[in-house]
Amino acid sequence: QVQLVESGGGLVQPGGSLRLSCAASGFTFSAYVMSWYRQAPGKERELVADITSTGRTTNYAGSVKGRFTISRDNAKNTVYLQMNSLKPEDTAVYYCKARALTRVVWGQGTPVTVSS
């Protein structure tokens, strides 16, 4: 069964940190570009960061650059999003996505709330 399962979301105070994980199964993880997206209430889903299949190249949205780090462990079929210096505007449901030439797979999302 092809699936992505996110974990690690929760409630954190402004300035705090969280590490999201996304575990893949049912497909050749190391062949896929992996991405993290987020969707805040009433807003469109937006790209947060992505990472190439080898992990050599990463890309970030301007709003998170310098605060978030995407990484992957192909041996564990897992992609991570380390989020530091969190702000209230980072509050959203965070989704991971796997993309190859002919297939796109989405996870179910994990909520992140940044509030005091």
BALUM-872945 format. One record per residue (C-alpha): residue number from 1; residue in three letters; chain; x, y, z. Coordinates in nm, 2 decimals. Each point is the difference from the previous one (the first is absolute). Layout:
% residues N
kollo NUM, rokol ala, tiba A, c1 X, c2 Y, c3 Z
...
***
This chain:
% residues 116
kollo 1, rokol gln, tiba A, c1 0.00, c2 0.00, c3 0.00
kollo 2, rokol val, tiba A, c1 0.14, c2 0.34, c3 -0.11
kollo 3, rokol gln, tiba A, c1 -0.01, c2 0.24, c3 0.28
kollo 4, rokol leu, tiba A, c1 0.16, c2 0.29, c3 0.19
kollo 5, rokol val, tiba A, c1 -0.05, c2 0.05, c3 0.37
kollo 6, rokol glu, tiba A, c1 0.09, c2 0.32, c3 0.16
kollo 7, rokol ser, tiba A, c1 0.07, c2 0.04, c3 0.37
kollo 8, rokol gly, tiba A, c1 0.15, c2 0.25, c3 0.25
kollo 9, rokol gly, tiba A, c1 -0.25, c2 0.28, c3 -0.02
kollo 10, rokol gly, tiba A, c1 -0.15, c2 0.17, c3 0.31
kollo 11, rokol leu, tiba A, c1 -0.02, c2 0.32, c3 0.20
kollo 12, rokol val, tiba A, c1 0.31, c2 0.20, c3 0.06
kollo 13, rokol gln, tiba A, c1 0.07, c2 0.35, c3 0.13
kollo 14, rokol pro, tiba A, c1 0.14, c2 0.27, c3 -0.23
kollo 15, rokol gly, tiba A, c1 0.37, c2 -0.03, c3 -0.03
kollo 16, rokol gly, tiba A, c1 -0.02, c2 -0.38, c3 0.06
kollo 17, rokol ser, tiba A, c1 0.10, c2 -0.29, c3 -0.22
kollo 18, rokol leu, tiba A, c1 -0.17, c2 -0.31, c3 -0.14
kollo 19, rokol arg, tiba A, c1 0.13, c2 -0.28, c3 -0.22
kollo 20, rokol leu, tiba A, c1 -0.25, c2 -0.15, c3 -0.24
kollo 21, rokol ser, tiba A, c1 0.05, c2 -0.35, c3 -0.15
kollo 22, rokol cys, tiba A, c1 -0.15, c2 -0.16, c3 -0.30
kollo 23, rokol ala, tiba A, c1 0.03, c2 -0.38, c3 -0.04
kollo 24, rokol ala, tiba A, c1 -0.05, c2 -0.15, c3 -0.35
kollo 25, rokol ser, tiba A, c1 -0.10, c2 -0.35, c3 -0.10
kollo 26, rokol gly, tiba A, c1 -0.11, c2 -0.19, c3 -0.30
kollo 27, rokol phe, tiba A, c1 0.23, c2 0.18, c3 -0.26
kollo 28, rokol thr, tiba A, c1 0.36, c2 0.06, c3 -0.07
kollo 29, rokol phe, tiba A, c1 0.06, c2 0.29, c3 0.23
kollo 30, rokol ser, tiba A, c1 0.35, c2 0.08, c3 -0.12
kollo 31, rokol ala, tiba A, c1 -0.13, c2 0.07, c3 -0.35
kollo 32, rokol tyr, tiba A, c1 -0.24, c2 0.27, c3 0.10
kollo 33, rokol val, tiba A, c1 0.04, c2 0.37, c3 0.06
kollo 34, rokol met, tiba A, c1 -0.15, c2 0.08, c3 0.34
kollo 35, rokol ser, tiba A, c1 -0.17, c2 0.31, c3 0.11
kollo 36, rokol trp, tiba A, c1 -0.17, c2 0.16, c3 0.30
kollo 37, rokol tyr, tiba A, c1 -0.31, c2 0.22, c3 -0.06
kollo 38, rokol arg, tiba A, c1 -0.22, c2 0.18, c3 0.25
kollo 39, rokol gln, tiba A, c1 -0.35, c2 0.13, c3 0.00
kollo 40, rokol ala, tiba A, c1 -0.12, c2 0.25, c3 0.25
kollo 41, rokol pro, tiba A, c1 -0.37, c2 0.05, c3 0.07
kollo 42, rokol gly, tiba A, c1 -0.17, c2 0.19, c3 -0.28
kollo 43, rokol lys, tiba A, c1 0.32, c2 0.00, c3 -0.22
kollo 44, rokol glu, tiba A, c1 0.13, c2 -0.20, c3 -0.29
kollo 45, rokol arg, tiba A, c1 0.25, c2 -0.28, c3 0.05
kollo 46, rokol glu, tiba A, c1 0.35, c2 0.13, c3 -0.05
kollo 47, rokol leu, tiba A, c1 0.34, c2 -0.16, c3 -0.06
kollo 48, rokol val, tiba A, c1 0.23, c2 0.03, c3 0.31
kollo 49, rokol ala, tiba A, c1 0.30, c2 -0.20, c3 -0.12
kollo 50, rokol asp, tiba A, c1 0.11, c2 -0.28, c3 -0.23
kollo 51, rokol ile, tiba A, c1 0.30, c2 -0.22, c3 -0.03
kollo 52, rokol thr, tiba A, c1 0.13, c2 -0.20, c3 -0.30
kollo 53, rokol ser, tiba A, c1 0.01, c2 -0.38, c3 0.00
kollo 54, rokol thr, tiba A, c1 0.37, c2 -0.01, c3 0.10
kollo 55, rokol gly, tiba A, c1 -0.04, c2 0.27, c3 0.26
kollo 56, rokol arg, tiba A, c1 0.26, c2 0.22, c3 -0.16
kollo 57, rokol thr, tiba A, c1 -0.22, c2 0.29, c3 -0.09
kollo 58, rokol thr, tiba A, c1 -0.26, c2 0.17, c3 0.21
kollo 59, rokol asn, tiba A, c1 -0.24, c2 0.29, c3 -0.06
kollo 60, rokol tyr, tiba A, c1 -0.19, c2 0.22, c3 0.25
kollo 61, rokol ala, tiba A, c1 -0.28, c2 0.25, c3 0.00
kollo 62, rokol gly, tiba A, c1 0.13, c2 0.34, c3 0.09
kollo 63, rokol ser, tiba A, c1 -0.22, c2 0.02, c3 0.31
kollo 64, rokol val, tiba A, c1 0.19, c2 -0.30, c3 0.16
kollo 65, rokol lys, tiba A, c1 0.35, c2 0.03, c3 -0.14
kollo 66, rokol gly, tiba A, c1 0.25, c2 0.00, c3 0.28
kollo 67, rokol arg, tiba A, c1 -0.25, c2 -0.14, c3 0.25
kollo 68, rokol phe, tiba A, c1 -0.10, c2 -0.34, c3 -0.15
kollo 69, rokol thr, tiba A, c1 0.21, c2 -0.28, c3 -0.13
kollo 70, rokol ile, tiba A, c1 -0.11, c2 -0.29, c3 -0.22
kollo 71, rokol ser, tiba A, c1 0.19, c2 -0.32, c3 0.00
kollo 72, rokol arg, tiba A, c1 -0.05, c2 -0.37, c3 -0.09
kollo 73, rokol asp, tiba A, c1 0.13, c2 -0.34, c3 0.09
kollo 74, rokol asn, tiba A, c1 -0.04, c2 -0.23, c3 -0.29
kollo 75, rokol ala, tiba A, c1 0.10, c2 -0.30, c3 0.21
kollo 76, rokol lys, tiba A, c1 -0.30, c2 0.07, c3 0.23
kollo 77, rokol asn, tiba A, c1 -0.24, c2 0.12, c3 -0.28
kollo 78, rokol thr, tiba A, c1 -0.06, c2 0.31, c3 0.20
kollo 79, rokol val, tiba A, c1 0.01, c2 0.38, c3 -0.07
kollo 80, rokol tyr, tiba A, c1 0.02, c2 0.25, c3 0.28
kollo 81, rokol leu, tiba A, c1 -0.07, c2 0.37, c3 0.06
kollo 82, rokol gln, tiba A, c1 0.18, c2 0.16, c3 0.28
kollo 83, rokol met, tiba A, c1 -0.18, c2 0.32, c3 0.09
kollo 84, rokol asn, tiba A, c1 0.17, c2 0.26, c3 0.23
kollo 85, rokol ser, tiba A, c1 -0.09, c2 0.35, c3 0.11
kollo 86, rokol leu, tiba A, c1 -0.36, c2 -0.08, c3 -0.06
kollo 87, rokol lys, tiba A, c1 -0.25, c2 0.29, c3 -0.05
kollo 88, rokol pro, tiba A, c1 -0.38, c2 0.01, c3 0.04
kollo 89, rokol glu, tiba A, c1 -0.02, c2 0.04, c3 -0.38
kollo 90, rokol asp, tiba A, c1 0.15, c2 -0.35, c3 -0.03
kollo 91, rokol thr, tiba A, c1 -0.32, c2 -0.14, c3 0.14
kollo 92, rokol ala, tiba A, c1 -0.14, c2 -0.24, c3 -0.26
kollo 93, rokol val, tiba A, c1 -0.05, c2 -0.36, c3 -0.10
kollo 94, rokol tyr, tiba A, c1 0.33, c2 -0.13, c3 -0.14
kollo 95, rokol tyr, tiba A, c1 -0.01, c2 -0.26, c3 -0.28
kollo 96, rokol cys, tiba A, c1 0.28, c2 -0.20, c3 -0.16
kollo 97, rokol lys, tiba A, c1 -0.01, c2 -0.08, c3 -0.37
kollo 98, rokol ala, tiba A, c1 0.20, c2 -0.25, c3 -0.21
kollo 99, rokol arg, tiba A, c1 0.04, c2 0.07, c3 -0.37
kollo 100, rokol ala, tiba A, c1 0.14, c2 -0.20, c3 -0.28
kollo 101, rokol leu, tiba A, c1 -0.05, c2 0.01, c3 -0.38
kollo 102, rokol thr, tiba A, c1 -0.34, c2 -0.17, c3 0.00
kollo 103, rokol arg, tiba A, c1 -0.12, c2 0.00, c3 0.36
kollo 104, rokol val, tiba A, c1 -0.08, c2 0.24, c3 0.28
kollo 105, rokol val, tiba A, c1 -0.07, c2 -0.12, c3 0.35
kollo 106, rokol trp, tiba A, c1 -0.13, c2 0.22, c3 0.29
kollo 107, rokol gly, tiba A, c1 -0.01, c2 -0.07, c3 0.37
kollo 108, rokol gln, tiba A, c1 -0.29, c2 0.07, c3 0.22
kollo 109, rokol gly, tiba A, c1 0.16, c2 0.30, c3 0.18
kollo 110, rokol thr, tiba A, c1 0.10, c2 0.09, c3 0.35
kollo 111, rokol pro, tiba A, c1 -0.11, c2 0.31, c3 0.17
kollo 112, rokol val, tiba A, c1 0.24, c2 0.26, c3 0.15
kollo 113, rokol thr, tiba A, c1 -0.12, c2 0.28, c3 0.22
kollo 114, rokol val, tiba A, c1 0.23, c2 0.28, c3 0.11
kollo 115, rokol ser, tiba A, c1 -0.16, c2 0.19, c3 0.29
kollo 116, rokol ser, tiba A, c1 0.08, c2 0.12, c3 0.35
***
